[in-house]
Amino acid sequence: MRPTLILLDCQCERGEAVDPSQQAVVERITRLLSTARHCGWSVMHSQFQAPATLNPIRLLPAAPIPALKPLAREPVFVRSALSAYSDRDFEPLVQRQGAGPVFLVGFSAPFSVLATVFDSVARGQRLTVIPEAVGTSPLGAQTTSNVTEVALELIGRLTRITPWDAVKRDWIQAEASIAKKQMGLG
């Protein structure tokens, strides 16, 4: 019953750096991604790319955040709508993941994360959002923390939310403990 990890919109526009207020989110996602890869979890990436009619100059999605760059064996879904489910190949792959939790982390909390959660509920699929591994950008006069707080309030009404401390305890540290025992170190 291995988990699945979905990274949503973990990329930056060309030449842009990660907003400093979001660096802790990047670090948590990096740690979770490292554990997932080490322990054989399924890892999927979903990236937004504006349709050519909205942005005719940009033909490729923004570059992944370096620490969160997909490996060749990890599927990458490039979509032109907010929800990860807008890529027709995404839903069947999520369905095949089995009984383990499907963790959703990434950026664009008030848009892509929320839209993906809405679509998962509509399809009867259960995603688990880790609030401390979800980031966003300021929106108009609203600060990053205000935008994230409102988005997570809505997300929490729709799907399971698991705090970072519980994920560390139940999955990251548990996986490390199992690995030590298998190596005869624990």
GIHUVEN-V457773 format. One record per backbone hydrogen bond with DSSP energy under -0.5 kcal/mol. NH is the residue of the N-H (numbers start at 1). CO is the residue of the C=O. E is the energy in kcal/mol with one decimal. If there is no record, write none. Layout:
BEGIN
nh=NH co=CO e=E
nh=NH co=CO e=E
END
This chain:
BEGIN
nh=4 co=101 e=-2.5
nh=5 co=42 e=-2.8
nh=6 co=103 e=-3.0
nh=7 co=5 e=-0.5
nh=7 co=44 e=-2.9
nh=8 co=6 e=-0.6
nh=8 co=105 e=-2.5
nh=9 co=7 e=-0.5
nh=9 co=46 e=-3.1
nh=11 co=9 e=-1.2
nh=12 co=63 e=-2.8
nh=16 co=13 e=-2.3
nh=22 co=19 e=-2.5
nh=23 co=20 e=-1.3
nh=26 co=22 e=-2.0
nh=27 co=23 e=-2.4
nh=28 co=24 e=-2.2
nh=29 co=25 e=-2.6
nh=30 co=26 e=-2.6
nh=31 co=27 e=-2.2
nh=32 co=28 e=-2.5
nh=33 co=29 e=-3.0
nh=34 co=30 e=-2.4
nh=35 co=31 e=-2.1
nh=36 co=32 e=-2.7
nh=37 co=33 e=-2.6
nh=38 co=34 e=-2.4
nh=39 co=35 e=-2.4
nh=40 co=36 e=-0.6
nh=40 co=37 e=-0.7
nh=41 co=36 e=-2.5
nh=42 co=3 e=-1.3
nh=44 co=5 e=-2.7
nh=45 co=75 e=-2.5
nh=46 co=7 e=-2.7
nh=47 co=77 e=-3.2
nh=49 co=79 e=-3.0
nh=54 co=51 e=-1.8
nh=55 co=51 e=-1.9
nh=58 co=55 e=-0.6
nh=59 co=57 e=-0.7
nh=62 co=48 e=-0.5
nh=63 co=12 e=-0.8
nh=65 co=10 e=-2.3
nh=68 co=65 e=-2.5
nh=69 co=66 e=-1.3
nh=74 co=71 e=-1.7
nh=75 co=43 e=-0.6
nh=75 co=73 e=-0.5
nh=77 co=45 e=-3.2
nh=78 co=76 e=-0.6
nh=79 co=47 e=-2.8
nh=79 co=77 e=-0.6
nh=86 co=83 e=-1.9
nh=87 co=84 e=-1.4
nh=88 co=86 e=-0.7
nh=90 co=87 e=-2.0
nh=91 co=87 e=-0.7
nh=92 co=88 e=-0.6
nh=93 co=89 e=-1.1
nh=94 co=90 e=-2.1
nh=95 co=91 e=-2.5
nh=96 co=92 e=-1.5
nh=97 co=94 e=-1.6
nh=98 co=95 e=-0.8
nh=100 co=97 e=-0.5
nh=103 co=4 e=-3.0
nh=103 co=101 e=-0.6
nh=104 co=128 e=-2.7
nh=105 co=6 e=-2.5
nh=105 co=103 e=-0.5
nh=106 co=133 e=-2.3
nh=107 co=8 e=-2.5
nh=109 co=135 e=-1.6
nh=111 co=108 e=-1.3
nh=113 co=108 e=-1.7
nh=114 co=109 e=-1.2
nh=115 co=111 e=-2.7
nh=116 co=112 e=-2.5
nh=117 co=113 e=-2.3
nh=118 co=114 e=-2.6
nh=119 co=115 e=-2.4
nh=120 co=116 e=-2.3
nh=121 co=117 e=-2.3
nh=122 co=118 e=-2.2
nh=123 co=119 e=-1.4
nh=124 co=121 e=-1.3
nh=125 co=120 e=-2.8
nh=127 co=125 e=-0.7
nh=128 co=102 e=-3.1
nh=129 co=127 e=-0.5
nh=129 co=160 e=-2.4
nh=130 co=104 e=-1.2
nh=131 co=129 e=-0.8
nh=133 co=130 e=-2.3
nh=134 co=131 e=-1.4
nh=135 co=106 e=-2.8
nh=139 co=142 e=-1.4
nh=142 co=139 e=-2.2
nh=147 co=143 e=-2.4
nh=148 co=144 e=-2.5
nh=149 co=145 e=-2.5
nh=150 co=146 e=-2.3
nh=151 co=147 e=-2.4
nh=152 co=148 e=-2.9
nh=153 co=149 e=-1.8
nh=154 co=150 e=-1.8
nh=155 co=151 e=-2.6
nh=156 co=152 e=-2.7
nh=157 co=153 e=-0.8
nh=157 co=154 e=-0.8
nh=158 co=154 e=-0.6
nh=158 co=155 e=-1.5
nh=159 co=155 e=-2.3
nh=160 co=127 e=-0.8
nh=162 co=129 e=-2.3
nh=166 co=163 e=-0.6
nh=167 co=163 e=-1.9
nh=168 co=164 e=-2.8
nh=169 co=165 e=-2.3
nh=170 co=166 e=-3.2
nh=171 co=167 e=-2.3
nh=172 co=167 e=-1.9
nh=173 co=168 e=-3.7
nh=175 co=171 e=-2.1
nh=176 co=172 e=-1.9
nh=177 co=173 e=-2.3
nh=178 co=174 e=-2.2
nh=179 co=175 e=-2.3
nh=180 co=176 e=-2.1
nh=181 co=177 e=-2.1
nh=182 co=178 e=-2.3
nh=183 co=179 e=-1.4
nh=184 co=181 e=-1.2
nh=185 co=180 e=-3.1
nh=186 co=180 e=-0.8
END
